Amino acid sequence: MLNPPVPVLMLYDPAEFWEQVRATIREEIASTLEQTGLVHSALDKARLPTKPAYTEVEIQHLFQISGKTLEEWTDAGLLKSTGIGRQVYVLYSDLLSLFRADYDSERKE
């Protein structure tokens, strides 16, 4: 036996309510696309190919920093590094997170 539909009390006209929901979704999608575009353009400017992980040297080139600064960033938790043998890598997803965190902090100021 199917349950009858439950009435929902809405403070808005249903058409107005759904239009506001759609507008909110559009704003979130636009924000996400803008953030992703900024991240990819920064990586494009560094002329690094998009790949799953970057070496320490590539990260130093991308951010124009020293090995010591990169070590400080990983110690501070800004970037998470993964070692395989003697080589240390930073995942692409971690780079995106760093760019997004920086972008979000700039938007709040």
LOBAPA-21227 format. One line per 2 residues: their letters; for each residue x, y, z negated of C-alpha. Coordinates in steps of 0.5 Angstrom, whole numbers. Example, Ala and Ser with C-alpha at 12.3 -4.5 7.8 and 13.67 -1.06 7.14 Angstrom:
residues 2
AS> 25,-9,-16 ~ 27,-2,-14 .
end
This chain:
residues 109
ML> 0,0,0 ~ 3,7,2 .
NP> 3,12,-3 ~ -1,19,-1 .
PV> 3,25,0 ~ 5,29,-6 .
PV> 3,36,-6 ~ 9,41,-7 .
LM> 8,48,-10 ~ 12,53,-6 .
LY> 12,60,-7 ~ 14,62,0 .
DP> 10,61,6 ~ 12,54,9 .
AE> 15,57,16 ~ 19,63,12 .
FW> 22,58,7 ~ 24,53,13 .
EQ> 27,59,17 ~ 31,61,11 .
VR> 34,54,10 ~ 36,54,18 .
AT> 39,61,17 ~ 43,59,11 .
IR> 45,52,15 ~ 47,57,21 .
EE> 51,61,16 ~ 55,55,13 .
IA> 56,52,20 ~ 59,59,22 .
ST> 63,60,16 ~ 66,52,17 .
LE> 68,53,24 ~ 71,60,23 .
QT> 76,57,17 ~ 77,51,22 .
GL> 79,56,27 ~ 84,60,23 .
VH> 87,54,21 ~ 88,51,28 .
SA> 90,57,30 ~ 96,58,25 .
LD> 98,51,27 ~ 98,53,34 .
KA> 102,59,33 ~ 107,54,29 .
RL> 107,50,36 ~ 107,44,32 .
PT> 102,38,34 ~ 96,36,31 .
KP> 98,30,27 ~ 97,26,21 .
AY> 103,28,17 ~ 109,33,17 .
TE> 116,32,15 ~ 119,37,10 .
VE> 123,40,16 ~ 116,42,20 .
IQ> 113,45,14 ~ 119,49,12 .
HL> 119,51,20 ~ 111,52,19 .
FQ> 111,57,13 ~ 118,60,14 .
IS> 120,57,7 ~ 126,54,4 .
GK> 127,47,2 ~ 127,50,-6 .
TL> 120,54,-4 ~ 117,47,-1 .
EE> 119,43,-8 ~ 116,49,-12 .
WT> 109,49,-8 ~ 109,41,-9 .
DA> 111,42,-16 ~ 105,47,-17 .
GL> 100,42,-14 ~ 99,47,-8 .
LK> 101,41,-3 ~ 101,34,-4 .
ST> 107,30,-1 ~ 108,23,0 .
GI> 115,19,0 ~ 116,14,5 .
GR> 123,11,4 ~ 128,17,4 .
QV> 123,22,8 ~ 118,26,5 .
YV> 111,28,9 ~ 105,32,8 .
LY> 99,30,10 ~ 95,34,15 .
SD> 89,34,11 ~ 93,37,5 .
LL> 95,43,10 ~ 88,44,12 .
SL> 86,45,4 ~ 92,50,3 .
FR> 90,54,9 ~ 82,54,6 .
AD> 84,55,-1 ~ 88,61,2 .
YD> 83,64,6 ~ 77,63,1 .
SE> 81,67,-4 ~ 82,73,1 .
RK> 75,73,2 ~ 73,74,-5 .
E> 78,80,-6 .
end
